[in-house]
Amino acid sequence: MRTLHLLTETALPTLAKAAAAHCQAIKLSLITDTYTSNNLINGYTKCKELNTALKVFDEMTHRDTASWNTIITGYVNSGNFFSALEVLKSMKRFGFLFDGYTFGSMLKGIGMGGGLMYGQQVHTDVVKMGFDDNVYAASALLDMYAKCGVVEDANKVFKYMQGRNTVSWNALIAGYAEKGDFKRCIDLFSCMEMESVRVDDATFAPLLTLLDDVELYELTRQLHGKIMKRGLEHENTVLNATITAYAECACIEDAKRVFDTAEGYRDLVTWNSMLAAYLEHNLEECGFDIFLEMVRLRLDLDAYSYSSIISASFGDAQQNLGKSLHCLVIKRGLEVLTQVSNALISMYLKFNRRSVEDALKIFENVDVKDHVSWNTILTGLSQNGHSENALRLFRQMHHNYLTIDQYAFAAVLRSCSDLATLQLGQQIHVLVVKSGLKGNEYVASALIFMYSKCGIIEDAWNSFDASYKDSSVTWNSIMFAYAQHGQGKVALDLFYLMRERHVKLDHITFVAALTACSHIGLVKEGLDFLKSMETEYGIPPRMENYACAIDLLGRAGRLMEAKELIDEMPFEPDVMVWKTLLGACRACGDIQLATHVASHLLELDPGDHCTYVLLSDMYGHLKRWDEKASVKSLMRDKGVKKVPGWSWIELQKDVHAFNADDHSHPNCREIYQALRDLTSEIKNSENAFILDVPLDDLDLAHGYWVVGDDGIQTVI
């Protein structure tokens, strides 16, 4: 009999003990005893041996409510709600009475994913059978409504409960926390304290998930104090939520302090929480250190651990580290996990354009591709200039009847923009409308950009007009569209209208405004925008904003002011800023400043061909052949090759591609003759003059500049 006692006393019996108890029950002729059989069923269900449990259940000569409840609970705990529902129907058909545990198990299964309709049916049975006053059944009912997202119905059940316990209060707090209703959660917590209801770890954990802003730091500290007062600080759910709450409130030091004082109580989630806290605060080095400590301690790392640290490994500086992590993933056999593969795809796409093939290989080898897999590869291909591949994969998604969301549409529309494939872009626009996503800010922004790049500003405006205008994303896009079409005044009018309608501005809004000023030569207005960003709008200028202001000054020929602005920047200028100034030096013919700027660029990015080409061209125009030869020689020594620019245009359903100094097109002669005619016409214009560039040096991919009374305009 000892084995049977062990089975009933052990919370998580092993399969060996359950089988031994089963053998002993048969040997002692106790298998016909209902209590013994119920214990055996319970033991097998806890060991996830449902088939064996069912066999014992089917062989029982006498069953009671507990027998049925045990089978129902086994199915629910294994995630098989619909089998549990069938058992419940059989229980009712055979005339067995339900009790609080029956309803509790069924409602738990519904809350785990059974569906609200079934929950309402069970609620009907709860009322009909008089269990609405049963604390266990009522608490389970409340929890079910909360988990199904109908928190107001959960609140109604709560109000009519006769005897509320901690479980009831916790379920309601968790329901409101899931909805993000911070005020209701705090009110309920205060009521619990006033009514002297016992609070536990399940009370504090959902509250802590809502503390995600620096303004809530003091409240986080107060809750932490209450947790410590009750001795709950080492309960895993509370411990992990406290680390995350401090990190979300921008106090990484307190998060680390909580982590350090929890030695001996940490689980894998604790380590992952601290890892995520470091990475979200851009403390990659600390994150890598804690990851290495996890490896050293031989923790059984999960997909979240690997995907988090892989996501932090991007850029050429961390390329070797990222590849090492990839090797570790393969060694642990985790490359089959979709979440980890998605992180690897994203990592390779962020390295550089040469790593795109590695990302594609991983994507092709993912057995189960989810939305994140498709969206990651589509976005990465689009951003890295592999637009043809992006279109091919999008076509594959469409043919396979996969659900296409806003991220996939935004990525493929960007590819259509890059290739100037208007007809394909219009077809995708139709799919967007059919999907009901035309109002989505990211899709609308991509549509605006696509139509703008294809030269149809009217359709760009129509896409903006059809979008929701409550965020800056679409406003910024339409401002860029008008600015790049030479209609800077319209773009600025949109800026003022945006401000009038109280749409929240961001630094991209000011990039668009500065671009508009740059295109129509409003230097003073542009500089005023830059100065007012932080003082009037509370938006610190970023590198992009300074680059636009430098471009504005450079186009106006005010190179020294542009250089002074770089010196006054609160951070070190990056490649984008120096390139902008170098382009201005080329336009103004200032070779002395250009040489100084080029030295910075060659130090920051010695592999970029643009710096060498611009400097070489400037020396060539000044007929300083020795310096031009030196630049060419340096380029050869560094192994840098000029990458020709490409341009696309769609005419009568055909896409024509051109690169710099291109003669491969079958209509090459006619195209160059048209250029000559245009050049002659422009030269003869009274209000414009063309830069003196030989026709053979014209870059069909990038166009050339014409200066007239209305400012600087791109002709080709």
Steps between C-alpha positions, in 0.01 A plus 500: 500500500797730546527566125137613488562736790802647321283557195244701696762693698725602209401819319679396179527120495731333254366263237693215665322562833161524329560172317623330822191620687282370217664154517462489878131598479436216255700253715307596816165499316454870580451606138122482542516754784385839366734702724803292391411525131453877530849529650644294217326718237629811676854360507497413128356840398772678697755293308332605170397137439140577404449184296588280798283715728207455260557124497473489881193728481329278240562186711347650817187321620391794715578864413425812698519872423868504603578238234354718223658815642844339496472408131371849413787661695751275322378610157491868599854492643625339180342779295231277345189699588266348242565145627423630849173643365403161355566336840281766665217425255532124576499577874174694462348229275573228757331703771800591716474822697744782441676670789722807548808309382324392179419858411842620617685264267277569199517876544878480533513320164278763339723775635800324344345524153164324487303808395255740661189327358580179692567706812155656480342153459682374810394818684139403424556157659664665803187709559253218422670261742523758777879536509507876446557536876785247499827691551705254297261499201439876514874576516561272202215672314646842573846384389356358176332829402816694583720271287250514212540878503146574626619665818176694562309168516767375741432809711124422504571147628732649762234745625244223556743261674404433860839391629789653314846360560851594390461299180193703400670835557816387320306376196324836463823697544670279239208559260522878528881483479470310171285788372757751623251666737750627754252702709255211553783269603630745760146562630441126540833456676414783741159339571673168575719672757203688653296179531802312642495244220824303489720607209753264345741475207211466252371839622825690447620340173231648269529840671874511433448435128318835474792700641670582172579871512761712675217699663391183682837443665386615846193275485726210402710563810188512719370170365846349542492609865164330553634185333800491733281570804300187421810291427405441136810649338646159415182355345604447138204671334541809720881500482499488119225760465684735740820485290302576185304783668815679618654461154186637332511796740852575371675398822731221393704535823201401715419212265858374541478544879186283515669240277816493716307451825308205355791256485369154570146590391554572134340296224562529126237776469693704758817482291307574180334800665836649596641423156204674333536798736862556393429460131196732503719770654766450230745356754608223263832439676325434834249284316776290343666462842184369662437267205851355536434452872181309412701277267773452763240391757368247246145636522254334265461805275181535300404662170445835672855501640659440161268723296556790743879490487505435123276801445761715673778374270490722195731732311845419370656549846303203643508288185742239636308480826176449310650215298632341820149510644372338180751218550384458860137480386590226249702316765200502737266389222282810532512619139173308444317743731323765294555776756876444500520476121307827471754672723787359290337622177462848646860497626652414160281756325632770733869412450549627145379433149749215455323301773161501329571160342562353848164635616327348196659159565373498859153609384481224239596239764236605757248215514217699657500859373277738695402860424815626667715284267336636185485861619862498617639370170275725289594812697870412500512432126317824430730708723814342353405570140408139409161612371463228235542228764251677726241504220565132426438401862192719523359327192570166671313618812202604290491174299518296822198689640698619800354787700675821398513767770601867506873425539512279190304755295726785614814304405382396154371849419843634588648254249254621236620853575864404456427332167251767389255224402182706506268235356608237755470759776143573390418127505633473854295810587191302395602217735546757778146630447360144498687426824347805668843645578495816287454712813794344685767764556794286382324369189369847413851640548643236264229577241578873520869427453436262208277739306736788573802307369300407189427870441126499573464748785118507461470129588746552786262765636198268451677231706567755773141622489368143545721432804444560870667831577552465873875425490800668341593204275274584204540876545878465480474292183276744314725790605800315353302426183422866432850615601662255258263610223625856534186615683669601823242765583223236497713280729543789746127575489443136600744546791300796632171315446641202690591727790158665489327161529720407799656198329803399703816610318823300501853547372403355159240777465781753527713306252212539253461872579875561463501306172220722373694813598810360331318434172359854475798685648339622827823507702386722789171313543683167500751609764212634711339154482822338626534748789134467605493120515608470862402843633141504367415135436718311748657287224882480518650530148652179369773436249250497211375848591852643502577329169196669343604840637853450362351409161287816521807719562707312242243551224503871582881502467553582869764233559674664796170528689435133423845410641434713812167323552681164495746630762207611721319163488458336844632169365770380265395528133441173320559396138165644386588851625848505343363364169242778493771761547723335238215515249460871576876552451476334159206721398691813609839386370676544837780243464682606817204434728410191297846351570456566874152339501619203292773426757231458767292278271792276404573453869139416590414287196805417285305247293237739362565578132301829502771702680773396254278565196388846614853610587640357176235679293575832673873467427416411141280808447780718643749320269715398797592170343766394753256522793235318294750220425590479871135452595459232231814326624380511864171353384680210330723441804194478728325265259206740463302485177249750369147359523294635209168657586185355348171656402172346386205633306178321401364572151207315346521209750876454443764594758817656351820504709798735457831536676757777499656569158274226360503400131337157526138600437376413148373859461826646630556733201150646513529553878829690473364704208203597718748604771685716251177664390401567861844640578484732200151617598609567857808693390282720282261571787510861623455417869730202546853379441637145509808387683784454253523121492590302185207294374694175522556563872128536571372241744166369375446334836531813711410794278659843482416842647356811339507835682227752423306786655284262701795328669676171428304236311579149377431459131599138438 
